């Protein structure tokens, strides 16, 4: 999902005319997804090295890991040549609140950005947001393009204005609105526990898929153990043979799906649905079904 989204993002930026005259790029990486440098090389851009300046500076989910947010953003903009473009990709905080993605919040991330907040952070660096693109990744990911105030048009374009207006409408800066995540967390955990208990009582076999960090918070808060969820399947060899922290639920390799033939598989990463349905057709061929863990709260 990350690879496909990166390819789509680069094509969107290219279609907007932001790559044609640029030759160098600096990329700030993160633990979330691979490099975009290969995709950008196809448009004639080469890496200039971390200590130099570049026509394009890209940060894909990296900024949130910096303890010093002001300093980290200042470091990114200082590497940009006059007339250059800064691209910042982030999991929108508006998405997190609107979709109740409480377990996207975790240690190791020092900030989550609404578009409203990030444009204000850029203004403090004498930068102006120009435009934005939205993608379905994580339920709502934004790629924001910005430049120095001296290079910016008078006003942001319509897509960016629409994002800002929507955040204002929902009250993204209102603590009471953000506080709704607490109620969602409680309801989501109770819904998962109750559904798993009902499936066990009915004699139906349930497995999980995706030993993601956000799954840990949900399973621990829900009080799930191996009597409710015998195992979670994950394609990463590094995770297989371990367990979900705080629980006794083991993480197993995908061959387990073919052996057990579950009635339901709870998917803890909704972005993987298309991929896992194609990879494991035997689940549905055997009468099983894929269940998005995030939708269980609405069934309660």
C-alpha positions, -999 to 999 in steps of 0.1 A, spaced: 0 0 0 29 24 8 47 16 -24 15 22 -45 8 54 -27 43 67 -32 41 61 -70 7 78 -72 21 108 -52 51 113 -75 28 112 -105 5 138 -90 34 161 -82 48 157 -117 14 164 -133 13 197 -113 46 207 -130 66 207 -98 93 182 -110 101 192 -146 127 220 -138 142 203 -107 173 182 -108 183 175 -72 164 161 -42 171 155 -5 149 128 11 142 126 48 133 90 55 113 73 82 105 38 95 72 40 75 77 29 39 106 29 15 125 55 -4 110 76 -32 144 83 -48 139 57 -75 106 71 -85 120 106 -86 150 94 -106 126 84 -134 118 122 -136 154 132 -138 161 140 -101 192 128 -83 201 128 -46 223 158 -37 234 144 -3 222 152 32 246 182 38 239 200 6 211 221 -9 185 207 -33 157 218 -56 133 195 -39 132 184 -2 109 155 6 98 142 40 76 112 41 63 105 76 97 115 90 90 148 107 68 132 134 97 113 148 117 145 158 117 155 194 125 191 184 97 199 160 107 235 153 144 226 148 135 196 125 114 217 102 140 244 102 166 218 91 145 207 62 139 242 49 175 253 51 185 226 26 161 241 0 175 263 -28 156 296 -36 126 286 -58 127 251 -44 97 230 -32 93 213 1 70 182 1 57 169 35 36 137 37 17 130 69 -12 109 83 -37 137 87 -48 144 123 -82 153 109 -84 117 97 -73 103 130 -100 122 149 -128 119 123 -123 81 119 -115 75 155 -81 61 149 -70 64 185 -45 36 183 -25 54 156 -12 75 185 19 59 199 54 63 215 80 73 191 58 98 174 62 133 188 36 151 167 6 146 145 -4 172 121 -36 187 110 -32 207 78 -41 238 98 -13 232 123 13 223 97 6 254 76 11 275 108 44 257 115 55 266 79 46 302 84 69 303 114 97 293 90 87 320 64 72 293 42 38 291 26 18 260 18 8 260 -19 -12 229 -26 -21 195 -12 -30 161 -24 -50 135 -4 -46 97 -6 -66 68 9 -35 54 27 -42 50 65 -77 63 58 -65 98 48 -29 108 41 -19 143 29 10 154 8 16 191 13 37 213 -11 53 245 3 78 271 -8 94 302 6 71 332 11 90 351 -16 82 324 -41 46 317 -31 14 328 -49 -9 352 -30 -32 324 -18 -32 286 -15 -50 268 -43 -85 254 -40 -77 218 -28 -57 232 1 -83 258 9 -109 230 10 -88 209 34 -84 239 57 -121 248 56 -131 212 64 -108 211 94 -122 244 106 -158 230 102 -151 199 122 -133 219 150 -99 202 147 -84 228 172 -112 222 198 -100 200 227 -135 187 231 -135 174 195 -101 158 200 -112 143 233 -137 122 214 -108 98 208 -110 86 244 -146 75 240 -138 58 208 -110 39 224 -132 26 251 -160 16 227 -136 0 202 -119 -22 228 -152 -33 243 -167 -40 209 -137 -62 198 -138 -82 231 -175 -87 229 -174 -98 193 -146 -123 199 -164 -137 229 -196 -142 209 -177 -159 181 -160 -183 206 -194 -191 223 -208 -199 188 -180 -223 182 -165 -203 153 -127 -201 148 -112 -166 145 -77 -156 136 -61 -122 132 -39 -108 104 -13 -80 108 8 -78 139 10 -40 136 19 -16 164 -16 -2 165 -30 -37 170 -11 -40 202 -29 -11 219 -63 -24 208 -57 -60 219 -43 -51 253 -70 -25 260 -96 -51 249 -82 -77 273 -78 -102 244 -58 -134 250 -53 -166 231 -86 -181 242 -103 -154 222 -78 -150 194 -56 -181 190 -31 -164 167 -23 -134 145 -8 -141 111 19 -118 98 40 -120 66 71 -105 83 96 -132 93 109 -110 120 76 -111 138 68 -148 134 75 -169 165 70 -139 188 38 -128 205 17 -96 208 33 -77 237 11 -76 268 -8 -108 257 -2 -145 251 -14 -143 214 13 -158 192 24 -144 158 25 -171 131 34 -173 95 8 -173 67 8 -210 62 -13 -212 94 -42 -197 74 -42 -227 50 -39 -252 79 -66 -239 102 -93 -227 77 -108 -200 100 -144 -188 99 -132 -152 102 -99 -133 100 -98 -100 118 -76 -76 97 -58 -51 119 -45 -31 89 -74 -22 66 -50 -10 38 -40 -46 33 -75 -59 24 -70 -61 -13 -36 -76 -9 -45 -104 15 -77 -114 -3 -56 -119 -34 -29 -137 -16 -51 -160 4 -82 -169 -17 -86 -201 3 -100 -181 32 -131 -171 13 -132 -202 -8 -135 -222 24 -164 -201 37 -143 -177 58 -145 -139 57 -122 -109 63 -133 -85 91 -119 -50 94 -111 -46 131 -120 -9 129 -156 -16 118 -164 -38 148 -172 -8 170 -201 0 148 -215 -35 152 -218 -33 190 
